[in-house]
Amino acid sequence: MIVGTALMIWKALVLVTNSESPVVVVLSGSMEPAFYRGDVLFLTLSSDPIEIGDIVVFKIKGRDIPIVHRVLETHYPKDPKDGKVRLLTKGDNNRVDDRGLYNPGQFWLDPEDIIGRAKAWVPYAGFPTIMLSDYPILK
């Protein structure tokens, strides 16, 4: 019953937030001091345009771990029919932008790479998740 309830709550959050992953745990210190390792972020994926300074969670094609970083730059297409605004991101605590994290030849994030935009967070609530991944013996 507990597992069923948790699954129903998760699916309800997916529907309400329009995000495939409405809750994520910050796994690294790349966003300090805005977010620290172990913070839990609540995401939404609305039709509102993503702007410079927004904190987004994105997933690179072929990789499993989502990344939480801030939008550094937006790139509007030369052809307005394309309609896709592309993004460049960077961790607040990183020296350079994220182009080194993207796939080879990829210079911008496409809208389909974005999982959601951070709307709220709970500090350090995700530490049990980090402990389970860092110390598999705890599982």
C-alpha positions as CSV (number, residue, x, y, z in Angstrom):
1,M,0.0,0.0,0.0
2,I,2.9,2.4,0.8
3,V,4.6,1.7,-2.6
4,G,1.3,2.2,-4.4
5,T,0.6,5.5,-2.6
6,A,4.1,6.7,-3.4
7,L,3.7,5.8,-7.0
8,M,0.4,7.6,-7.2
9,I,1.8,10.7,-5.6
10,W,4.8,10.6,-8.0
11,K,2.5,10.3,-11.1
12,A,0.3,13.1,-9.8
13,L,3.4,15.3,-9.5
14,V,4.4,14.4,-13.0
15,L,1.0,15.5,-14.3
16,V,0.8,18.7,-12.3
17,T,4.4,19.9,-13.0
18,N,4.5,18.7,-16.6
19,S,8.0,17.3,-15.8
20,E,9.2,13.7,-16.2
21,S,11.1,14.2,-13.0
22,P,9.4,16.7,-10.7
23,V,11.8,16.1,-7.8
24,V,15.7,15.8,-8.1
25,V,18.5,15.7,-5.6
26,V,21.6,18.0,-6.1
27,L,24.5,15.5,-6.3
28,S,27.5,17.9,-6.6
29,G,28.7,21.2,-5.4
30,S,28.7,22.9,-8.8
31,M,25.7,25.2,-7.8
32,E,27.1,26.4,-4.5
33,P,26.2,28.8,-2.9
34,A,22.7,28.7,-4.5
35,F,22.2,24.9,-3.8
36,Y,24.3,22.5,-1.8
37,R,24.9,18.8,-2.3
38,G,21.9,17.0,-0.9
39,D,19.3,19.7,-1.5
40,V,16.0,18.5,-3.0
41,L,14.7,20.6,-5.9
42,F,11.1,20.7,-7.0
43,L,10.7,21.3,-10.8
44,T,8.1,22.5,-13.2
45,L,8.2,22.5,-17.0
46,S,5.8,25.3,-18.1
47,S,5.4,26.9,-21.5
48,D,6.9,30.1,-20.1
49,P,10.2,31.0,-21.9
50,I,13.3,30.1,-20.0
51,E,15.4,33.2,-19.4
52,I,19.0,34.0,-18.4
53,G,19.5,33.3,-14.7
54,D,16.9,30.6,-14.5
55,I,18.0,27.3,-12.9
56,V,17.2,24.4,-15.1
57,V,17.7,20.6,-14.8
58,F,18.8,19.0,-18.1
59,K,19.7,15.6,-19.3
60,I,22.3,15.0,-22.0
61,K,21.4,12.4,-24.6
62,G,23.1,9.1,-23.8
63,R,23.7,9.9,-20.1
64,D,21.5,9.0,-17.1
65,I,22.3,11.7,-14.5
66,P,20.5,15.0,-14.8
67,I,22.5,18.2,-14.2
68,V,21.3,21.2,-12.3
69,H,22.8,24.5,-13.6
70,R,21.9,28.1,-14.3
71,V,21.1,29.5,-17.8
72,L,24.1,31.6,-18.9
73,E,23.0,32.6,-22.4
74,T,20.1,32.1,-24.8
75,H,20.5,31.7,-28.5
76,Y,17.6,32.6,-30.7
77,P,17.4,31.1,-34.2
78,K,18.1,33.2,-37.3
79,D,15.0,31.6,-38.9
80,P,12.0,32.4,-36.7
81,K,10.1,29.4,-38.2
82,D,12.6,27.2,-36.3
83,G,11.2,28.5,-33.0
84,K,13.7,26.7,-30.8
85,V,15.5,28.9,-28.3
86,R,18.7,27.1,-27.4
87,L,20.4,27.5,-24.0
88,L,24.0,27.6,-22.6
89,T,24.3,26.7,-19.0
90,K,27.0,26.9,-16.3
91,G,27.2,25.9,-12.6
92,D,27.6,28.8,-10.3
93,N,30.6,27.3,-8.7
94,N,32.3,26.3,-12.1
95,R,34.8,28.4,-13.9
96,V,33.6,27.7,-17.4
97,D,30.3,27.1,-19.2
98,D,28.9,23.6,-19.7
99,R,30.0,23.0,-23.3
100,G,32.5,20.5,-22.0
101,L,29.6,18.5,-20.5
102,Y,27.5,18.4,-23.6
103,N,28.0,15.8,-26.3
104,P,30.8,16.3,-28.8
105,G,29.7,18.9,-31.4
106,Q,26.8,20.1,-29.2
107,F,27.2,23.8,-28.3
108,W,23.7,24.5,-27.0
109,L,20.9,22.7,-25.1
110,D,17.8,22.1,-27.1
111,P,14.4,22.5,-25.4
112,E,13.9,18.8,-25.3
113,D,17.0,18.4,-23.2
114,I,15.4,20.4,-20.4
115,I,13.7,18.3,-17.7
116,G,12.4,21.2,-15.6
117,R,13.0,24.6,-14.0
118,A,13.7,24.8,-10.3
119,K,10.8,26.4,-8.4
120,A,11.4,25.4,-4.8
121,W,13.9,23.4,-2.7
122,V,14.3,21.7,0.6
123,P,17.9,22.0,2.0
124,Y,19.8,18.8,2.7
125,A,16.6,16.6,2.5
126,G,18.2,14.4,-0.2
127,F,21.2,13.2,1.9
128,P,19.7,9.7,2.4
129,T,19.7,9.3,-1.4
130,I,23.3,10.5,-1.6
131,M,24.4,8.1,1.2
132,L,22.8,5.2,-0.5
133,S,24.6,6.0,-3.8
134,D,27.9,6.7,-2.2
135,Y,27.9,3.8,0.2
136,P,26.2,0.8,-1.6
137,I,26.6,-1.3,1.6
138,L,23.8,0.7,3.2
139,K,21.4,-0.6,0.5
